[in-house]
């Protein structure tokens, strides 16, 4: 997918973004390419019957309410 934000909004290659709006969508996007004002990413989607990304969806680097925690290595 292509996002209308890039380096100008602090996005970096490798970042993982989560869909925050609509609130009932639980997908994430891994950023694969970043330019100054756009970025490209691959969306991980739960179930093929779920709707795909739509214009107006909001993404965030914040962890979701379901207890998603950052991964750590020991």
N, CA, C and O atoms as a Maestro MAE file, in Angstrom:
{
 s_m_m2io_version
 :::
 2.0.0
}

f_m_ct {
 s_m_title
 :::
 protein
 m_atom[296] {
  # First column is atom index #
  i_m_mmod_type
  r_m_x_coord
  r_m_y_coord
  r_m_z_coord
  i_m_residue_number
  s_m_chain_name
  s_m_pdb_residue_name
  s_m_pdb_atom_name
  i_m_atomic_number
  :::
  1 25 0.836 -1.164 0.000 1 A "UNK " " N  " 7
  2 3 0.000 0.000 0.000 1 A "UNK " " CA " 6
  3 2 0.885 1.232 0.000 1 A "UNK " " C  " 6
  4 15 2.041 1.161 0.418 1 A "UNK " " O  " 8
  5 25 0.372 2.345 -0.455 2 A "UNK " " N  " 7
  6 3 1.101 3.606 -0.457 2 A "UNK " " CA " 6
  7 2 0.472 4.545 0.569 2 A "UNK " " C  " 6
  8 15 -0.747 4.708 0.616 2 A "UNK " " O  " 8
  9 25 1.324 5.157 1.387 3 A "UNK " " N  " 7
  10 3 0.865 6.082 2.418 3 A "UNK " " CA " 6
  11 2 1.199 7.509 2.016 3 A "UNK " " C  " 6
  12 15 2.187 7.742 1.319 3 A "UNK " " O  " 8
  13 25 0.389 8.462 2.446 4 A "UNK " " N  " 7
  14 3 0.644 9.868 2.117 4 A "UNK " " CA " 6
  15 2 1.454 10.549 3.216 4 A "UNK " " C  " 6
  16 15 1.224 11.717 3.532 4 A "UNK " " O  " 8
  17 25 2.388 9.826 3.787 5 A "UNK " " N  " 7
  18 3 3.340 10.352 4.771 5 A "UNK " " CA " 6
  19 2 4.659 9.637 4.525 5 A "UNK " " C  " 6
  20 15 4.691 8.493 4.070 5 A "UNK " " O  " 8
  21 25 5.735 10.325 4.833 6 A "UNK " " N  " 7
  22 3 7.050 9.739 4.616 6 A "UNK " " CA " 6
  23 2 8.034 10.250 5.648 6 A "UNK " " C  " 6
  24 15 7.692 10.404 6.821 6 A "UNK " " O  " 8
  25 25 9.266 10.515 5.208 7 A "UNK " " N  " 7
  26 3 10.294 11.036 6.109 7 A "UNK " " CA " 6
  27 2 9.831 12.314 6.795 7 A "UNK " " C  " 6
  28 15 10.195 12.585 7.940 7 A "UNK " " O  " 8
  29 25 9.015 13.104 6.074 8 A "UNK " " N  " 7
  30 3 8.521 14.365 6.638 8 A "UNK " " CA " 6
  31 2 7.648 14.154 7.871 8 A "UNK " " C  " 6
  32 15 7.458 15.082 8.658 8 A "UNK " " O  " 8
  33 25 7.119 12.958 8.047 9 A "UNK " " N  " 7
  34 3 6.282 12.634 9.214 9 A "UNK " " CA " 6
  35 2 6.991 11.668 10.159 9 A "UNK " " C  " 6
  36 15 6.380 11.144 11.090 9 A "UNK " " O  " 8
  37 25 8.281 11.434 9.917 10 A "UNK " " N  " 7
  38 3 9.060 10.598 10.815 10 A "UNK " " CA " 6
  39 2 9.042 9.109 10.507 10 A "UNK " " C  " 6
  40 15 9.519 8.310 11.314 10 A "UNK " " O  " 8
  41 25 8.503 8.719 9.357 11 A "UNK " " N  " 7
  42 3 8.476 7.300 9.018 11 A "UNK " " CA " 6
  43 2 9.855 6.819 8.580 11 A "UNK " " C  " 6
  44 15 10.615 7.546 7.940 11 A "UNK " " O  " 8
  45 25 10.155 5.582 8.941 12 A "UNK " " N  " 7
  46 3 11.428 4.957 8.591 12 A "UNK " " CA " 6
  47 2 11.170 3.560 8.049 12 A "UNK " " C  " 6
  48 15 10.212 2.900 8.450 12 A "UNK " " O  " 8
  49 25 12.018 3.114 7.144 13 A "UNK " " N  " 7
  50 3 11.928 1.756 6.621 13 A "UNK " " CA " 6
  51 2 12.045 0.781 7.791 13 A "UNK " " C  " 6
  52 15 12.906 0.943 8.656 13 A "UNK " " O  " 8
  53 25 11.180 -0.226 7.813 14 A "UNK " " N  " 7
  54 3 11.198 -1.225 8.866 14 A "UNK " " CA " 6
  55 2 10.213 -0.963 9.996 14 A "UNK " " C  " 6
  56 15 9.972 -1.849 10.816 14 A "UNK " " O  " 8
  57 25 9.641 0.230 10.055 15 A "UNK " " N  " 7
  58 3 8.664 0.534 11.105 15 A "UNK " " CA " 6
  59 2 7.419 -0.323 10.926 15 A "UNK " " C  " 6
  60 15 7.077 -0.712 9.809 15 A "UNK " " O  " 8
  61 25 6.742 -0.614 12.038 16 A "UNK " " N  " 7
  62 3 5.471 -1.316 11.998 16 A "UNK " " CA " 6
  63 2 4.393 -0.355 12.487 16 A "UNK " " C  " 6
  64 15 4.468 0.176 13.595 16 A "UNK " " O  " 8
  65 25 3.397 -0.145 11.643 17 A "UNK " " N  " 7
  66 3 2.281 0.731 11.976 17 A "UNK " " CA " 6
  67 2 1.034 -0.107 12.168 17 A "UNK " " C  " 6
  68 15 0.868 -1.142 11.523 17 A "UNK " " O  " 8
  69 25 0.171 0.334 13.041 18 A "UNK " " N  " 7
  70 3 -1.086 -0.352 13.293 18 A "UNK " " CA " 6
  71 2 -2.247 0.537 12.884 18 A "UNK " " C  " 6
  72 15 -2.189 1.758 13.026 18 A "UNK " " O  " 8
  73 25 -3.301 -0.083 12.376 19 A "UNK " " N  " 7
  74 3 -4.506 0.661 12.013 19 A "UNK " " CA " 6
  75 2 -5.194 1.092 13.309 19 A "UNK " " C  " 6
  76 15 -5.500 0.259 14.162 19 A "UNK " " O  " 8
  77 25 -5.436 2.399 13.452 20 A "UNK " " N  " 7
  78 3 -6.139 2.915 14.632 20 A "UNK " " CA " 6
  79 2 -7.552 3.374 14.287 20 A "UNK " " C  " 6
  80 15 -8.414 3.426 15.164 20 A "UNK " " O  " 8
  81 25 -7.798 3.702 13.040 21 A "UNK " " N  " 7
  82 3 -9.133 4.080 12.580 21 A "UNK " " CA " 6
  83 2 -9.351 3.456 11.225 21 A "UNK " " C  " 6
  84 15 -8.550 3.705 10.324 21 A "UNK " " O  " 8
  85 25 -10.366 2.672 11.026 22 A "UNK " " N  " 7
  86 3 -11.464 2.409 11.941 22 A "UNK " " CA " 6
  87 2 -11.026 1.549 13.123 22 A "UNK " " C  " 6
  88 15 -10.105 0.740 13.013 22 A "UNK " " O  " 8
  89 25 -11.696 1.736 14.241 23 A "UNK " " N  " 7
  90 3 -11.316 1.092 15.497 23 A "UNK " " CA " 6
  91 2 -11.510 -0.419 15.484 23 A "UNK " " C  " 6
  92 15 -10.885 -1.121 16.279 23 A "UNK " " O  " 8
  93 25 -12.352 -0.931 14.609 24 A "UNK " " N  " 7
  94 3 -12.622 -2.372 14.586 24 A "UNK " " CA " 6
  95 2 -11.746 -3.134 13.591 24 A "UNK " " C  " 6
  96 15 -12.023 -4.294 13.283 24 A "UNK " " O  " 8
  97 25 -10.696 -2.493 13.089 25 A "UNK " " N  " 7
  98 3 -9.754 -3.130 12.167 25 A "UNK " " CA " 6
  99 2 -8.455 -3.378 12.917 25 A "UNK " " C  " 6
  100 15 -7.928 -2.471 13.562 25 A "UNK " " O  " 8
  101 25 -7.936 -4.596 12.837 26 A "UNK " " N  " 7
  102 3 -6.769 -4.975 13.629 26 A "UNK " " CA " 6
  103 2 -5.586 -5.391 12.765 26 A "UNK " " C  " 6
  104 15 -4.890 -6.351 13.095 26 A "UNK " " O  " 8
  105 25 -5.350 -4.689 11.676 27 A "UNK " " N  " 7
  106 3 -4.238 -4.992 10.792 27 A "UNK " " CA " 6
  107 2 -3.026 -4.127 11.113 27 A "UNK " " C  " 6
  108 15 -3.117 -3.144 11.848 27 A "UNK " " O  " 8
  109 25 -1.888 -4.518 10.543 28 A "UNK " " N  " 7
  110 3 -0.672 -3.721 10.695 28 A "UNK " " CA " 6
  111 2 0.010 -3.591 9.336 28 A "UNK " " C  " 6
  112 15 -0.247 -4.367 8.416 28 A "UNK " " O  " 8
  113 25 0.887 -2.591 9.233 29 A "UNK " " N  " 7
  114 3 1.613 -2.316 7.997 29 A "UNK " " CA " 6
  115 2 3.093 -2.229 8.319 29 A "UNK " " C  " 6
  116 15 3.496 -1.476 9.205 29 A "UNK " " O  " 8
  117 25 3.906 -2.998 7.600 30 A "UNK " " N  " 7
  118 3 5.362 -2.932 7.727 30 A "UNK " " CA " 6
  119 2 5.885 -2.043 6.609 30 A "UNK " " C  " 6
  120 15 5.675 -2.332 5.431 30 A "UNK " " O  " 8
  121 25 6.563 -0.964 6.975 31 A "UNK " " N  " 7
  122 3 7.074 -0.007 5.993 31 A "UNK " " CA " 6
  123 2 8.276 -0.611 5.259 31 A "UNK " " C  " 6
  124 15 9.236 -1.064 5.882 31 A "UNK " " O  " 8
  125 25 8.204 -0.609 3.925 32 A "UNK " " N  " 7
  126 3 9.259 -1.204 3.100 32 A "UNK " " CA " 6
  127 2 10.068 -0.180 2.313 32 A "UNK " " C  " 6
  128 15 11.192 -0.464 1.899 32 A "UNK " " O  " 8
  129 25 9.506 1.009 2.102 33 A "UNK " " N  " 7
  130 3 10.193 2.048 1.325 33 A "UNK " " CA " 6
  131 2 9.701 3.401 1.814 33 A "UNK " " C  " 6
  132 15 8.507 3.580 2.056 33 A "UNK " " O  " 8
  133 25 10.618 4.354 1.959 34 A "UNK " " N  " 7
  134 3 10.238 5.684 2.438 34 A "UNK " " CA " 6
  135 2 10.880 6.755 1.561 34 A "UNK " " C  " 6
  136 15 12.087 6.741 1.320 34 A "UNK " " O  " 8
  137 25 10.055 7.677 1.093 35 A "UNK " " N  " 7
  138 3 10.522 8.873 0.397 35 A "UNK " " CA " 6
  139 2 10.194 10.066 1.284 35 A "UNK " " C  " 6
  140 15 9.719 9.883 2.405 35 A "UNK " " O  " 8
  141 25 10.435 11.268 0.813 36 A "UNK " " N  " 7
  142 3 10.208 12.452 1.645 36 A "UNK " " CA " 6
  143 2 8.750 12.600 2.087 36 A "UNK " " C  " 6
  144 15 8.487 12.886 3.255 36 A "UNK " " O  " 8
  145 25 7.795 12.405 1.158 37 A "UNK " " N  " 7
  146 3 6.388 12.650 1.502 37 A "UNK " " CA " 6
  147 2 5.494 11.425 1.335 37 A "UNK " " C  " 6
  148 15 4.288 11.522 1.559 37 A "UNK " " O  " 8
  149 25 6.042 10.287 0.951 38 A "UNK " " N  " 7
  150 3 5.259 9.059 0.795 38 A "UNK " " CA " 6
  151 2 6.044 7.873 1.342 38 A "UNK " " C  " 6
  152 15 7.260 7.935 1.525 38 A "UNK " " O  " 8
  153 25 5.319 6.803 1.595 39 A "UNK " " N  " 7
  154 3 5.948 5.551 2.025 39 A "UNK " " CA " 6
  155 2 5.150 4.398 1.448 39 A "UNK " " C  " 6
  156 15 3.968 4.540 1.134 39 A "UNK " " O  " 8
  157 25 5.805 3.258 1.311 40 A "UNK " " N  " 7
  158 3 5.139 2.048 0.854 40 A "UNK " " CA " 6
  159 2 5.271 0.999 1.938 40 A "UNK " " C  " 6
  160 15 6.272 0.948 2.653 40 A "UNK " " O  " 8
  161 25 4.257 0.167 2.052 41 A "UNK " " N  " 7
  162 3 4.296 -0.870 3.055 41 A "UNK " " CA " 6
  163 2 3.465 -2.072 2.668 41 A "UNK " " C  " 6
  164 15 2.684 -2.034 1.717 41 A "UNK " " O  " 8
  165 25 3.648 -3.138 3.424 42 A "UNK " " N  " 7
  166 3 2.899 -4.376 3.221 42 A "UNK " " CA " 6
  167 2 1.968 -4.557 4.409 42 A "UNK " " C  " 6
  168 15 2.402 -4.540 5.561 42 A "UNK " " O  " 8
  169 25 0.685 -4.731 4.119 43 A "UNK " " N  " 7
  170 3 -0.303 -4.889 5.184 43 A "UNK " " CA " 6
  171 2 -0.480 -6.355 5.536 43 A "UNK " " C  " 6
  172 15 -0.634 -7.206 4.660 43 A "UNK " " O  " 8
  173 25 -0.457 -6.636 6.835 44 A "UNK " " N  " 7
  174 3 -0.787 -7.958 7.345 44 A "UNK " " CA " 6
  175 2 -2.245 -7.909 7.747 44 A "UNK " " C  " 6
  176 15 -2.654 -7.073 8.552 44 A "UNK " " O  " 8
  177 25 -3.022 -8.811 7.182 45 A "UNK " " N  " 7
  178 3 -4.458 -8.774 7.386 45 A "UNK " " CA " 6
  179 2 -4.935 -10.097 7.969 45 A "UNK " " C  " 6
  180 15 -4.470 -11.162 7.564 45 A "UNK " " O  " 8
  181 25 -5.848 -10.029 8.906 46 A "UNK " " N  " 7
  182 3 -6.424 -11.217 9.523 46 A "UNK " " CA " 6
  183 2 -7.656 -11.614 8.721 46 A "UNK " " C  " 6
  184 15 -8.659 -10.901 8.735 46 A "UNK " " O  " 8
  185 25 -7.592 -12.738 8.026 47 A "UNK " " N  " 7
  186 3 -8.726 -13.226 7.248 47 A "UNK " " CA " 6
  187 2 -8.846 -12.562 5.898 47 A "UNK " " C  " 6
  188 15 -8.779 -11.337 5.800 47 A "UNK " " O  " 8
  189 25 -9.019 -13.340 4.869 48 A "UNK " " N  " 7
  190 3 -9.124 -12.814 3.510 48 A "UNK " " CA " 6
  191 2 -10.454 -12.132 3.241 48 A "UNK " " C  " 6
  192 15 -10.560 -11.321 2.322 48 A "UNK " " O  " 8
  193 25 -11.477 -12.456 4.038 49 A "UNK " " N  " 7
  194 3 -12.791 -11.867 3.804 49 A "UNK " " CA " 6
  195 2 -12.905 -10.451 4.385 49 A "UNK " " C  " 6
  196 15 -13.878 -9.746 4.117 49 A "UNK " " O  " 8
  197 25 -11.923 -10.044 5.170 50 A "UNK " " N  " 7
  198 3 -11.928 -8.704 5.759 50 A "UNK " " CA " 6
  199 2 -11.689 -7.657 4.668 50 A "UNK " " C  " 6
  200 15 -11.024 -7.940 3.671 50 A "UNK " " O  " 8
  201 25 -12.231 -6.447 4.855 51 A "UNK " " N  " 7
  202 3 -12.012 -5.395 3.856 51 A "UNK " " CA " 6
  203 2 -10.557 -4.972 3.817 51 A "UNK " " C  " 6
  204 15 -9.872 -4.969 4.840 51 A "UNK " " O  " 8
  205 25 -10.089 -4.615 2.634 52 A "UNK " " N  " 7
  206 3 -8.717 -4.159 2.484 52 A "UNK " " CA " 6
  207 2 -8.572 -2.720 2.920 52 A "UNK " " C  " 6
  208 15 -9.542 -2.108 3.366 52 A "UNK " " O  " 8
  209 25 -7.395 -2.178 2.801 53 A "UNK " " N  " 7
  210 3 -7.196 -0.790 3.209 53 A "UNK " " CA " 6
  211 2 -8.046 0.150 2.355 53 A "UNK " " C  " 6
  212 15 -8.260 -0.073 1.163 53 A "UNK " " O  " 8
  213 25 -8.515 1.195 3.002 54 A "UNK " " N  " 7
  214 3 -9.316 2.195 2.306 54 A "UNK " " CA " 6
  215 2 -8.767 3.578 2.591 54 A "UNK " " C  " 6
  216 15 -8.164 3.812 3.638 54 A "UNK " " O  " 8
  217 25 -8.974 4.484 1.665 55 A "UNK " " N  " 7
  218 3 -8.562 5.862 1.850 55 A "UNK " " CA " 6
  219 2 -9.214 6.394 3.120 55 A "UNK " " C  " 6
  220 15 -10.407 6.195 3.348 55 A "UNK " " O  " 8
  221 25 -8.419 7.070 3.941 56 A "UNK " " N  " 7
  222 3 -8.943 7.637 5.170 56 A "UNK " " CA " 6
  223 2 -8.605 6.837 6.419 56 A "UNK " " C  " 6
  224 15 -8.768 7.337 7.533 56 A "UNK " " O  " 8
  225 25 -8.131 5.591 6.252 57 A "UNK " " N  " 7
  226 3 -7.715 4.824 7.425 57 A "UNK " " CA " 6
  227 2 -6.546 5.536 8.076 57 A "UNK " " C  " 6
  228 15 -5.724 6.137 7.383 57 A "UNK " " O  " 8
  229 25 -6.458 5.479 9.395 58 A "UNK " " N  " 7
  230 3 -5.357 6.092 10.138 58 A "UNK " " CA " 6
  231 2 -4.467 5.006 10.708 58 A "UNK " " C  " 6
  232 15 -4.934 3.970 11.178 58 A "UNK " " O  " 8
  233 25 -3.160 5.275 10.652 59 A "UNK " " N  " 7
  234 3 -2.164 4.338 11.149 59 A "UNK " " CA " 6
  235 2 -1.331 5.012 12.227 59 A "UNK " " C  " 6
  236 15 -1.176 6.234 12.230 59 A "UNK " " O  " 8
  237 25 -0.795 4.213 13.143 60 A "UNK " " N  " 7
  238 3 0.007 4.763 14.224 60 A "UNK " " CA " 6
  239 2 1.091 3.767 14.624 60 A "UNK " " C  " 6
  240 15 0.975 2.569 14.368 60 A "UNK " " O  " 8
  241 25 2.143 4.279 15.254 61 A "UNK " " N  " 7
  242 3 3.187 3.417 15.805 61 A "UNK " " CA " 6
  243 2 2.829 2.971 17.217 61 A "UNK " " C  " 6
  244 15 3.514 2.120 17.783 61 A "UNK " " O  " 8
  245 25 1.766 3.531 17.796 62 A "UNK " " N  " 7
  246 3 1.348 3.177 19.153 62 A "UNK " " CA " 6
  247 2 0.894 1.723 19.214 62 A "UNK " " C  " 6
  248 15 0.419 1.166 18.224 62 A "UNK " " O  " 8
  249 25 1.046 1.122 20.382 63 A "UNK " " N  " 7
  250 3 0.574 -0.235 20.590 63 A "UNK " " CA " 6
  251 2 -0.928 -0.207 20.805 63 A "UNK " " C  " 6
  252 15 -1.477 0.751 21.348 63 A "UNK " " O  " 8
  253 25 -1.587 -1.281 20.366 64 A "UNK " " N  " 7
  254 3 -3.047 -1.281 20.426 64 A "UNK " " CA " 6
  255 2 -3.564 -1.629 21.815 64 A "UNK " " C  " 6
  256 15 -2.799 -2.051 22.682 64 A "UNK " " O  " 8
  257 25 -4.839 -1.454 22.018 65 A "UNK " " N  " 7
  258 3 -5.502 -1.662 23.305 65 A "UNK " " CA " 6
  259 2 -5.507 -3.119 23.729 65 A "UNK " " C  " 6
  260 15 -5.694 -3.408 24.910 65 A "UNK " " O  " 8
  261 25 -5.308 -4.048 22.799 66 A "UNK " " N  " 7
  262 3 -5.421 -5.475 23.102 66 A "UNK " " CA " 6
  263 2 -4.194 -6.026 23.809 66 A "UNK " " C  " 6
  264 15 -4.086 -7.236 24.005 66 A "UNK " " O  " 8
  265 25 -3.270 -5.157 24.192 67 A "UNK " " N  " 7
  266 3 -2.119 -5.620 24.953 67 A "UNK " " CA " 6
  267 2 -0.916 -5.957 24.098 67 A "UNK " " C  " 6
  268 15 0.002 -6.626 24.574 67 A "UNK " " O  " 8
  269 25 -0.890 -5.518 22.857 68 A "UNK " " N  " 7
  270 3 0.271 -5.727 21.999 68 A "UNK " " CA " 6
  271 2 1.464 -5.066 22.644 68 A "UNK " " C  " 6
  272 15 1.425 -3.869 22.930 68 A "UNK " " O  " 8
  273 25 2.492 -5.790 22.873 69 A "UNK " " N  " 7
  274 3 3.671 -5.252 23.561 69 A "UNK " " CA " 6
  275 2 4.886 -5.290 22.635 69 A "UNK " " C  " 6
  276 15 4.949 -6.133 21.740 69 A "UNK " " O  " 8
  277 25 5.840 -4.400 22.836 70 A "UNK " " N  " 7
  278 3 7.041 -4.428 21.985 70 A "UNK " " CA " 6
  279 2 7.800 -5.733 22.182 70 A "UNK " " C  " 6
  280 15 7.843 -6.283 23.282 70 A "UNK " " O  " 8
  281 25 8.391 -6.214 21.109 71 A "UNK " " N  " 7
  282 3 9.198 -7.413 21.194 71 A "UNK " " CA " 6
  283 2 10.577 -7.064 21.725 71 A "UNK " " C  " 6
  284 15 11.177 -6.064 21.330 71 A "UNK " " O  " 8
  285 25 11.066 -7.898 22.620 72 A "UNK " " N  " 7
  286 3 12.402 -7.680 23.155 72 A "UNK " " CA " 6
  287 2 13.208 -8.944 22.963 72 A "UNK " " C  " 6
  288 15 12.651 -10.038 22.877 72 A "UNK " " O  " 8
  289 25 14.514 -8.796 22.895 73 A "UNK " " N  " 7
  290 3 15.389 -9.954 22.785 73 A "UNK " " CA " 6
  291 2 16.189 -10.078 24.058 73 A "UNK " " C  " 6
  292 15 16.527 -9.076 24.688 73 A "UNK " " O  " 8
  293 25 16.491 -11.294 24.438 74 A "UNK " " N  " 7
  294 3 17.249 -11.531 25.666 74 A "UNK " " CA " 6
  295 2 18.646 -11.975 25.347 74 A "UNK " " C  " 6
  296 15 19.438 -12.224 26.256 74 A "UNK " " O  " 8
  :::
 }
 m_bond[295] {
  # First column is bond index #
  i_m_from
  i_m_to
  i_m_order
  :::
  1 1 2 1
  2 2 3 1
  3 3 4 2
  4 3 5 1
  5 5 6 1
  6 6 7 1
  7 7 8 2
  8 7 9 1
  9 9 10 1
  10 10 11 1
  11 11 12 2
  12 11 13 1
  13 13 14 1
  14 14 15 1
  15 15 16 2
  16 15 17 1
  17 17 18 1
  18 18 19 1
  19 19 20 2
  20 19 21 1
  21 21 22 1
  22 22 23 1
  23 23 24 2
  24 23 25 1
  25 25 26 1
  26 26 27 1
  27 27 28 2
  28 27 29 1
  29 29 30 1
  30 30 31 1
  31 31 32 2
  32 31 33 1
  33 33 34 1
  34 34 35 1
  35 35 36 2
  36 35 37 1
  37 37 38 1
  38 38 39 1
  39 39 40 2
  40 39 41 1
  41 41 42 1
  42 42 43 1
  43 43 44 2
  44 43 45 1
  45 45 46 1
  46 46 47 1
  47 47 48 2
  48 47 49 1
  49 49 50 1
  50 50 51 1
  51 51 52 2
  52 51 53 1
  53 53 54 1
  54 54 55 1
  55 55 56 2
  56 55 57 1
  57 57 58 1
  58 58 59 1
  59 59 60 2
  60 59 61 1
  61 61 62 1
  62 62 63 1
  63 63 64 2
  64 63 65 1
  65 65 66 1
  66 66 67 1
  67 67 68 2
  68 67 69 1
  69 69 70 1
  70 70 71 1
  71 71 72 2
  72 71 73 1
  73 73 74 1
  74 74 75 1
  75 75 76 2
  76 75 77 1
  77 77 78 1
  78 78 79 1
  79 79 80 2
  80 79 81 1
  81 81 82 1
  82 82 83 1
  83 83 84 2
  84 83 85 1
  85 85 86 1
  86 86 87 1
  87 87 88 2
  88 87 89 1
  89 89 90 1
  90 90 91 1
  91 91 92 2
  92 91 93 1
  93 93 94 1
  94 94 95 1
  95 95 96 2
  96 95 97 1
  97 97 98 1
  98 98 99 1
  99 99 100 2
  100 99 101 1
  101 101 102 1
  102 102 103 1
  103 103 104 2
  104 103 105 1
  105 105 106 1
  106 106 107 1
  107 107 108 2
  108 107 109 1
  109 109 110 1
  110 110 111 1
  111 111 112 2
  112 111 113 1
  113 113 114 1
  114 114 115 1
  115 115 116 2
  116 115 117 1
  117 117 118 1
  118 118 119 1
  119 119 120 2
  120 119 121 1
  121 121 122 1
  122 122 123 1
  123 123 124 2
  124 123 125 1
  125 125 126 1
  126 126 127 1
  127 127 128 2
  128 127 129 1
  129 129 130 1
  130 130 131 1
  131 131 132 2
  132 131 133 1
  133 133 134 1
  134 134 135 1
  135 135 136 2
  136 135 137 1
  137 137 138 1
  138 138 139 1
  139 139 140 2
  140 139 141 1
  141 141 142 1
  142 142 143 1
  143 143 144 2
  144 143 145 1
  145 145 146 1
  146 146 147 1
  147 147 148 2
  148 147 149 1
  149 149 150 1
  150 150 151 1
  151 151 152 2
  152 151 153 1
  153 153 154 1
  154 154 155 1
  155 155 156 2
  156 155 157 1
  157 157 158 1
  158 158 159 1
  159 159 160 2
  160 159 161 1
  161 161 162 1
  162 162 163 1
  163 163 164 2
  164 163 165 1
  165 165 166 1
  166 166 167 1
  167 167 168 2
  168 167 169 1
  169 169 170 1
  170 170 171 1
  171 171 172 2
  172 171 173 1
  173 173 174 1
  174 174 175 1
  175 175 176 2
  176 175 177 1
  177 177 178 1
  178 178 179 1
  179 179 180 2
  180 179 181 1
  181 181 182 1
  182 182 183 1
  183 183 184 2
  184 183 185 1
  185 185 186 1
  186 186 187 1
  187 187 188 2
  188 187 189 1
  189 189 190 1
  190 190 191 1
  191 191 192 2
  192 191 193 1
  193 193 194 1
  194 194 195 1
  195 195 196 2
  196 195 197 1
  197 197 198 1
  198 198 199 1
  199 199 200 2
  200 199 201 1
  201 201 202 1
  202 202 203 1
  203 203 204 2
  204 203 205 1
  205 205 206 1
  206 206 207 1
  207 207 208 2
  208 207 209 1
  209 209 210 1
  210 210 211 1
  211 211 212 2
  212 211 213 1
  213 213 214 1
  214 214 215 1
  215 215 216 2
  216 215 217 1
  217 217 218 1
  218 218 219 1
  219 219 220 2
  220 219 221 1
  221 221 222 1
  222 222 223 1
  223 223 224 2
  224 223 225 1
  225 225 226 1
  226 226 227 1
  227 227 228 2
  228 227 229 1
  229 229 230 1
  230 230 231 1
  231 231 232 2
  232 231 233 1
  233 233 234 1
  234 234 235 1
  235 235 236 2
  236 235 237 1
  237 237 238 1
  238 238 239 1
  239 239 240 2
  240 239 241 1
  241 241 242 1
  242 242 243 1
  243 243 244 2
  244 243 245 1
  245 245 246 1
  246 246 247 1
  247 247 248 2
  248 247 249 1
  249 249 250 1
  250 250 251 1
  251 251 252 2
  252 251 253 1
  253 253 254 1
  254 254 255 1
  255 255 256 2
  256 255 257 1
  257 257 258 1
  258 258 259 1
  259 259 260 2
  260 259 261 1
  261 261 262 1
  262 262 263 1
  263 263 264 2
  264 263 265 1
  265 265 266 1
  266 266 267 1
  267 267 268 2
  268 267 269 1
  269 269 270 1
  270 270 271 1
  271 271 272 2
  272 271 273 1
  273 273 274 1
  274 274 275 1
  275 275 276 2
  276 275 277 1
  277 277 278 1
  278 278 279 1
  279 279 280 2
  280 279 281 1
  281 281 282 1
  282 282 283 1
  283 283 284 2
  284 283 285 1
  285 285 286 1
  286 286 287 1
  287 287 288 2
  288 287 289 1
  289 289 290 1
  290 290 291 1
  291 291 292 2
  292 291 293 1
  293 293 294 1
  294 294 295 1
  295 295 296 2
  :::
 }
}
